[in-house]
Amino acid sequence: MATKRRDFNVFGLAFLDIMSCGFGAVILIFIVINHSTEVTSQEINAQLLAEVKKIEVEIEDEKLNLIELRNTVDQTDDVITTTEGLVLEIIKAIKELQAQIRELAKEGASQEDSIEALKAELKLLEEEAASLQGSVAGAEASGSSLRSFAGDGDRQYLTGLKIGGGHILILLDASASMLDKTIVNVIRRRNLSDELKLASEKWQRAIATVEWIMANMPNDSNFQLVTFNTSSQSVIKGTDADWLQAIEKDQTDQAISRLKTVIPSGGTSLHHPFQLAKNMVPQPDNIFLIVDSLPTQGLSAPKRSAISSKDRVALFGNALELLPQTSPINVILFPMEGDPVAAPSYWRLAQITGGSFLSPPEDWP
């Protein structure tokens, strides 16, 4: 008996199963792709909002700085106006005394004693007037700067650095890496003469930065200038534990003069300068750290000639434990090739201590 042949039907159960599975797979892919897009979009929006918030905070800070600068200018203008008024009053008094002297001279020689007394008073007034006029001219020419300082151009930068405090400590990196911004040129310059090392563009920028800080210190502040590499020492020998007076021009001049004879050499250790800062009495209330990279050693020389970026970060963290607890750290970073972690590390140090962070252009200050 012949077998009955079944008719073929494209809408059979097996075909419908295949179609259903394919359609379900398409829907699942669509859901996954759409969800991933939403997550990415939310992450991007969060990052943008964080950047906007950071910029808004920086704008508010700069507004406050601008207000402080305007107030300082107004106060300086008031002082100048008051001093000019005193000068005019003294000049008026001088003219009146001169008229009295002429009248007494006409009355006869019997008034010689009075005339001599008036002449002495006149001389004192003239000296006081000259002194006041000199102070007005000085205030108008250089503001409140202790030292005159002129850069290579007429531009001025809003740095955010607050050069205030009663005891200001300047720490300057004097390691071999301060000879140049690239590793190859540092190696080349290490073998040059001392004169060529001193003439290094990067080192001269560092010296000019120190001069700029010292020129803008308050008149009534104390200061200390320390250079460091594998050790640390004041530029004026024998004063490591002492504070110098900013108002004393011979001390600031001597510090700058001695700094210009320092030749960068050796590795970098932050342990020594931070320990020195902690041991000073009283401790500094404002620290300026001029540096180009993370440290290459601690209190002693490393056992290996090569050091990894991870090791340098660890040395940096250990050095922070030696810092004074209440001193703000203002970092001025001259970036060094091959040390990308230095900038965020020093920025974080300035942030947590309440200081400022600046990585200036090559024509600053």
C-alpha positions in Angstrom: 0.0 0.0 0.0 1.4 3.4 -1.0 2.3 5.9 1.7 0.3 9.0 1.7 2.5 12.1 0.9 2.2 15.1 3.3 1.7 18.5 1.6 4.5 21.1 2.1 3.3 24.3 4.0 5.6 27.3 4.5 3.5 28.4 7.5 4.3 25.3 9.4 5.2 25.3 13.1 9.0 24.9 12.5 9.1 27.9 10.2 7.2 30.1 12.6 9.6 29.1 15.4 12.6 30.2 13.3 10.9 33.5 12.5 10.0 34.2 16.1 13.5 33.5 17.3 15.0 35.9 14.7 12.6 38.6 15.5 13.3 38.2 19.3 17.0 38.4 18.6 16.6 41.7 16.7 14.5 43.2 19.6 17.2 42.1 22.1 20.0 43.7 20.1 18.0 46.9 19.9 17.4 47.0 23.6 21.1 46.4 24.4 22.4 49.0 22.0 19.8 51.6 23.2 20.7 51.0 26.9 24.4 51.4 26.2 23.8 54.7 24.4 21.8 56.0 27.3 24.5 55.0 29.8 27.3 56.7 27.7 25.2 59.8 27.3 24.6 60.0 31.1 28.4 59.6 31.8 29.3 62.3 29.2 26.7 64.7 30.7 28.1 64.0 34.2 31.6 64.8 33.1 30.5 68.0 31.4 28.6 69.2 34.4 31.6 68.5 36.6 33.8 70.6 34.2 31.2 73.4 34.2 31.1 73.4 38.0 34.9 73.5 38.2 35.0 76.5 35.8 32.2 78.3 37.8 34.2 77.9 41.0 37.4 79.2 39.3 35.4 82.2 38.0 34.1 83.0 41.5 37.7 82.7 43.0 39.0 85.1 40.3 36.2 87.5 41.0 37.2 87.6 44.7 40.9 88.1 43.7 39.8 91.0 41.4 37.9 92.6 44.3 40.9 92.3 46.6 43.2 93.8 43.9 40.8 96.7 43.4 40.6 97.3 47.2 44.4 97.3 47.4 44.6 99.8 44.6 42.0 102.0 46.3 44.0 101.9 49.6 47.2 102.8 47.8 45.5 105.7 46.0 44.2 106.9 49.4 47.7 106.7 50.9 49.2 108.6 48.0 46.5 111.3 48.2 47.0 111.7 51.9 50.7 112.0 51.5 50.4 114.5 48.7 48.1 116.6 51.0 50.8 116.5 53.7 53.4 117.6 51.2 51.3 120.6 50.2 50.7 121.6 53.8 54.4 121.4 54.6 55.3 123.5 51.5 52.7 126.0 52.6 54.3 126.2 56.0 57.8 126.6 54.5 56.6 129.6 52.5 55.1 131.1 55.6 58.3 130.6 57.5 60.3 132.1 54.7 58.1 135.2 54.8 58.5 135.5 58.6 62.3 135.2 58.2 62.3 138.1 55.6 60.2 140.2 57.9 62.4 139.5 60.9 65.5 140.3 58.9 64.0 143.7 58.0 63.4 144.5 61.7 67.0 144.2 62.5 69.8 142.1 63.8 68.3 142.0 67.3 66.1 139.2 66.2 69.0 136.9 65.2 68.1 134.2 67.7 64.6 134.0 66.4 65.8 133.9 62.8 68.2 131.0 63.6 65.4 129.0 65.3 63.1 129.6 62.3 65.9 128.5 59.9 66.4 125.3 61.9 62.7 124.6 61.8 62.6 125.4 58.1 65.4 122.9 57.4 63.5 120.2 59.3 60.4 120.9 57.3 62.3 120.8 54.0 63.8 117.4 54.9 60.4 116.0 55.8 58.9 117.4 52.6 61.7 115.7 50.5 61.1 112.4 52.3 57.4 112.5 51.7 57.8 113.4 48.1 60.2 110.5 47.7 57.7 108.1 49.3 55.0 109.2 46.9 57.2 108.8 43.9 58.2 105.4 45.1 54.7 104.3 45.7 53.6 105.4 42.3 56.5 103.8 40.5 56.6 100.4 42.1 53.5 99.9 44.3 54.2 97.9 47.4 57.1 95.8 45.9 60.2 95.4 48.0 62.4 95.0 44.9 62.0 96.2 41.3 61.5 93.3 38.8 61.0 93.5 35.1 60.3 90.6 32.8 61.1 90.2 29.1 57.7 91.6 28.0 55.0 94.0 29.1 52.4 91.2 29.7 51.1 90.4 33.1 49.6 87.0 34.2 46.9 86.4 36.7 48.6 83.6 38.6 46.4 83.2 41.7 49.5 83.1 43.9 49.0 84.9 47.2 52.4 86.1 48.3 51.5 86.9 51.9 52.2 85.7 55.4 54.6 86.6 58.2 57.1 83.8 57.5 57.6 82.9 53.8 59.7 79.9 52.9 60.9 79.5 49.2 62.0 76.0 48.3 63.9 75.8 45.0 64.7 72.5 43.2 68.5 72.7 42.3 68.8 69.1 41.0 70.4 68.3 37.6 67.0 68.1 35.9 66.7 71.9 36.3 69.2 72.3 33.5 66.7 71.5 30.8 63.2 70.3 30.1 64.3 67.1 28.1 66.2 64.2 29.5 68.6 64.1 26.6 69.6 67.8 27.0 70.0 67.3 30.8 72.5 64.5 30.2 74.3 66.8 27.7 74.4 69.8 30.0 75.7 67.8 33.0 79.0 67.5 31.2 79.3 71.2 30.3 81.3 73.8 32.2 79.8 75.5 35.3 79.4 78.8 33.3 77.2 77.1 30.7 75.2 75.2 33.4 74.5 78.5 35.2 73.4 80.0 31.8 70.8 77.2 31.2 67.5 78.8 30.2 65.4 76.7 32.5 67.6 77.5 35.5 67.6 81.2 34.7 63.7 81.0 34.6 63.8 79.4 38.1 66.0 82.2 39.4 63.8 84.9 37.9 60.8 83.2 39.5 62.4 83.5 42.9 63.2 87.2 42.2 59.6 87.8 41.3 58.3 86.2 44.6 60.8 88.2 46.7 59.9 91.4 44.9 56.2 90.9 45.9 56.6 89.9 49.5 55.0 92.1 52.2 57.3 94.7 53.8 56.8 93.3 57.3 57.3 89.6 56.4 60.2 87.3 57.2 61.6 84.9 54.6 64.1 82.1 53.9 65.4 80.9 50.6 66.4 77.2 50.4 67.8 75.1 47.5 67.5 71.3 47.5 68.7 68.3 45.5 69.9 65.2 47.5 70.1 67.6 50.5 68.8 71.0 51.4 70.5 74.2 52.5 69.8 78.0 52.8 71.5 80.0 50.0 73.0 82.1 52.9 75.2 79.6 54.8 74.6 79.3 58.5 71.0 80.6 58.4 69.1 77.3 57.8 67.1 77.7 61.1 66.8 81.5 60.9 64.3 83.8 59.4 65.6 86.8 57.4 63.8 90.2 57.2 62.2 91.1 53.8 62.5 94.8 54.6 66.3 94.5 54.9 67.5 95.1 51.4 71.0 93.8 52.1 69.6 90.4 53.1 67.4 90.0 50.0 70.2 91.2 47.8 72.6 88.7 49.4 70.1 85.9 49.0 69.6 86.6 45.3 73.4 87.1 44.8 74.2 83.7 46.4 71.4 82.0 44.5 73.0 83.0 41.2 76.1 81.1 42.1 74.3 77.8 42.7 74.9 75.1 40.0 72.1 72.5 39.6 73.3 68.9 40.2 72.4 65.6 41.6 69.0 63.9 42.2 65.8 65.2 43.8 64.7 64.6 47.4 61.7 66.3 49.0 62.3 64.7 52.4 65.2 67.1 53.3 63.5 70.4 52.5 60.1 69.3 54.0 61.9 68.2 57.2 63.7 71.6 57.3 60.4 73.4 56.9 58.9 71.4 59.8 61.8 72.2 62.1 61.8 76.0 61.6 60.6 78.1 64.5 58.1 79.5 64.0 56.9 77.3 61.2 56.3 79.0 57.8 52.8 80.2 57.1 53.4 80.2 53.3 55.6 77.9 51.3 56.6 78.3 47.6 57.8 75.1 46.1 59.6 75.6 42.7 60.1 72.1 41.2 60.1 70.2 37.9 59.4 66.6 38.7 58.7 64.0 41.4 61.5 63.0 43.7 64.1 60.3 42.8 65.1 59.4 46.3 64.2 59.8 50.0 66.5 60.6 52.9 69.2 58.4 51.5 70.4 57.4 48.0 68.4 54.6 46.2 70.0 51.2 45.9 69.1 50.9 42.2 70.2 53.3 39.5 66.8 53.2 37.7 63.6 54.2 39.4 60.1 53.6 38.2 57.2 56.1 38.1 55.5 54.1 40.8 58.5 54.4 43.1 58.6 58.2 42.6 55.0 58.5 43.6 55.7 56.4 46.7 58.6 58.7 47.6 56.4 61.8 47.1 53.7 60.4 49.4 56.3 59.6 52.1 57.8 63.1 51.9 54.4 64.7 52.5 54.3 63.2 56.0 57.2 65.5 56.9 55.4 68.7 56.0 54.2 71.3 58.5 50.5 70.6 59.2 49.2 74.1 58.7 51.4 75.5 55.9 49.8 76.1 52.5 52.0 74.9 49.6 52.1 77.0 46.5 53.6 74.9 43.7 55.3 76.4 40.6 56.0 73.5 38.3 58.4 73.5 35.3 57.2 70.2 33.7 59.9 67.7 32.9 59.8 65.2 30.0 59.0 61.6 31.1 57.2 62.5 34.3 53.5 62.8 33.5 52.4 62.0 37.0 54.1 65.1 38.5 51.5 67.7 37.4 48.4 65.9 39.0 50.5 65.0 42.1 51.6 68.6 42.8 48.2 70.0 41.9 46.6 67.7 44.5 49.3 68.8 47.1 48.4 72.5 46.5 44.7 71.7 46.7 44.8 69.8 50.0 47.0 72.3 51.7 45.1 75.4 50.6 47.8 76.7 48.3 48.0 77.4 44.6 49.3 75.5 41.6 51.0 77.2 38.6 52.7 75.7 35.5 53.8 78.9 33.8 54.6 79.6 30.1 58.2 79.8 29.1 58.2 83.6 29.0 57.0 83.9 32.7 57.7 85.8 34.9 
